[in-house]
């Protein structure tokens, strides 16, 4: 369950595909939990520093509810067999290639 909306509106890519910006939970997972550098997040997702700091500010203002939602999402992912550690390894590999 996602607690917050995307930071930006949906956008159309060059091939017409629709992409969604990271949610506040995505930013929290990358920066707070996985300790990804803010520079990497801005470059990888096309976000500004202000957007990232706004997301983090919102998170700390609503930490309990967002943490609960993220825990529920993690529990559901585990229940259906998704491995967050494998996904984290993929993100770190992308970071090291950047």
N, C-alpha and C positions, 0 to 999 in steps of 0.2 A: 504494500500500500504506500503510495506516495503522499507525503504530507503537503508538499508545496508545489507550486506551478513552475514551469521552466523560467529561467531568468530572461529569456528573450522569446519573441513570437516564433512560430514555425517559419522556416525559410525554405525556398526551393533551390536545390542545387543545380549545377550546370546541366545535368541529365534530366531535370524535372523532378527528381526525387525530393521528398519532403524530409527535412531534418529538424530535430528538436534540440534546443540548447540544454545544457545540463541543468538539473534541478538543484535546489539548495542541498538536498541529501547527497547528490552527486559531488558537489563541491566539498561538503563535510567529509565524505568518504575519501576523497582524494587528498585533501589538505590536512584535516584533523586526524583521521584514522591512519591513512597510509603515508602521511608526511611528504606528499608530493610538493615540490617547490611551486610557489605561486607563479613564477616565470614560466614554468612548463605548462601550467594550467592555462595561462593567458594565451600562450602560443598554440597549444593543442586544440583549444576550443574557441579561439577568437573572442575571448572575453576581456573586458577591461579590468584593471585593478579595482576600480570602484565597484564593479559588479561582484567581484569576488568578496571584497570587504563587506558589501551590503548583504550578501548571502550569509557570511559568517556572523555578522551582527544580528541578522534575523534568527539564525540558528541559536546563538547564545541567549537571545530573548525568549525563545520557545524550545529550549534544550530538552526538557523532559518529554514533551509531546513528540518532538522529532526523533529523539533517541528511541522512544517506544515504537514509533512507526518503522524505524530502521530495523529494530530488533524483530518485529513481526515479519518484515520482508525477508530478513535473513533466515528466520525459522521456516518460512514457506519455501525459500530456495533450497534449504537443506532437505526439507520433506520431499521435494520433487526431484532431488538428486543433483542440484546445481552446486558446484564447488566454488565458493568465493575465493578461496586461497589460490586456486588455479587461475581465476580471473585476475587476481592481484598480481600474480607472477607475470601474466601477459602485459598488464599496465606497466610494471616495472621494466620489463624488457623493452617496451616502446619508449619509455623515458630514457633508457640508456642508449638507445639508437638515435635519439634526437640531438 
